[in-house]
Amino acid sequence: MEITKELAMLNLLIRPTSVLRAAASAVLAAGVAASMQACATPAPEAGSSAASPTTSAPTTDSGATGNVPSPTGGSGSEGGSQAGSADPILRGERQVVLRPVGSFESILAVDAKGRLNLTDGDTDKSLFVLLPAGGNKYQIRTAKAYNGGEPDCMGLRDNGSAPATVVAAACDSSRAGQLFAIKKTQEKSQGRPTYTIGGEGKVYLRAVDGQGLTAQRVGEGDAGEGLTFDFVDNGVAPAGPGE
């Protein structure tokens, strides 16, 4: 009987110790689990936000450009402005073909007789340079020299009662017959400015199919047929004598 009481007392003393050990084990297990979870979750890098999505497009280079249209150039200038002209043709810097407006596929060229006339064929004598001569006047010089000489200039030939003609001769800016007034009109031909070409004695160059090129006065009521020309650019003018 005494032994049974002692065992009961010993059991009461041991039970709280086992309970404490179980509780301690539970706390330790919870701590280990929490530690393992903390190690398994990577820490975000410094300066970054794991929960911040990108919401804007990448910034483009401020120097980048899109399809920028090439500025396009080319504005007509008034004939006769000469030194102040913005048109290289009227500064004598370009070689040109003289094309009568309205003429059927014809241009001006020096023919076998040395006369400036209409032609509808290929020729190497159809390129000219418009040389400023002062006083709003120009010389019309051939772009090339022929027969081993120097380039020629166009000049008026008086034919008496018949209309004057235009012929090639040695260049001489002191001869009034070689000086022409080139005036811009309000009309355009294939996008190019058009001009009248006037000579000494108030005559104008006139090109009419079937009649050729003449220089004659223009009277009142004249229809103005064949009086306008455009200049077709054919590149840089070759250097002339002494240039």
Sequence and secondary structure as in RCSB ss.txt:
>XXXX:A:sequence
MEITKELAMLNLLIRPTSVLRAAASAVLAAGVAASMQACATPAPEAGSSAASPTTSAPTTDSGATGNVPSPTGGS
GSEGGSQAGSADPILRGERQVVLRPVGSFESILAVDAKGRLNLTDGDTDKSLFVLLPAGGNKYQIRTAKAYNGGE
PDCMGLRDNGSAPATVVAAACDSSRAGQLFAIKKTQEKSQGRPTYTIGGEGKVYLRAVDGQGLTAQRVGEGDAGE
GLTFDFVDNGVAPAGPGE
>XXXX:A:secstr
 HHHHHHHHHHHHHHHHHHHHHHHHHHHHHHHHHHHHHHHS    TT  TT    S     TT            
   TT GGG S GGGGT EEEEEEETT SS EEEE TTSBEEEE S  SS  EEEEEEETTEEEEEESS  TTS 
 EEEEEEEETTEEEEEEEEE  TT GGG BEEEEEEEEETTEEEEEEEETTTEEEEEETTTEEEEEE  TT   T
T  EEEEEEEE    TT 
